[in-house]
Amino acid sequence: MTGANVRSPVRVIRRLKLLPLVARDVENWPAFMYHYALGFVPTRAYEFRNGARLKIERGVDHVPIIEIFLRRDYGTPLDDAVIVDLGANIGVFSIYATATARNARVYAYEPMPTFYRLLQENVRLNGRTDAITCFNDGVAGETADRELYLGGASVFFPTLIPPQGQASATRTRIRCTTLDAILDANDLRRVDLLKMDIEGAEYEVLYRARACFDRIREIRMEYHDVDRKEQNVDSLKGFLTAHGYRISHERASTPTNGTLWAVRT
């Protein structure tokens, strides 16, 4: 997508509609609106009214800020929560959680090296090194090295799912762990919130998990409809219900993805 397309009048006008939410939550909201509306990257961190600060390095990094700080697609964690953040990206949810919930403890997993570096930088910027533990790992259905696909015509965030019709998509080799291994390695007997935004890998992560669901009180996630068999939101809801969860929230963002919350009954 060219810079001209990013800054087309239609796109700019659509972005300006977020002004009320931006002014509500962002301290330096004029800077945010300027850079977001025109597709620019600021040189200084954004400052939020809850005390959080975030640096970004790509225009698309505004997206998780909008989802988490402005639209609150993942809600707000409770005080004293133990949180596992899968697909931590540059740290937006981890920072939001520790800025809004007292004594929250976060285990943040991000495989993309450049995102992981900025995740660590944002954790230090907010003085959260004691509250957020960062891991440069992907999460999958098994412990193994995998190809992480970085880009293509329809890929804006890294994914373990090979982009269809893009055999030459840019990729890198990463190390992956599993949900069971994460809970065991960190000695997590209780997880209050599992947050997931892993671009289609949510199915293999959950479907191949073995002995962890009785330890996870709530799951809040972004889902992606990958196929019509088992990798779609209806199959996912059936799986979670069968494992003792009640679907507490569902919202479609597009015809193929949205947010889903499930609470242990």
Secondary structure, DSSP 4 states (H G I P E B T S, - for coil): --HHHHT-HHHHHHHHTTHHHHHHHBTTHHHHHHHHHHT---SS-EEBTTS-EE--SSGGGHHHHIIIIIS-TT--PPTT-EEEEES-TTTHHHHHHHHHSTT-EEEEE---HHHHHHHHHHHHHTT-TTTEEEE--EE-SSSEEEEEE--BTTBSS-BSSPPTT-TT--EEEEEEE-HHHHHHHTT-S-BSEEEE--TTTHHHHHHT--S-GGGB-EEEEEEE---SSSSSHHHHHHHHHHTTEEEEEEEEEETTEEEEEEEE-
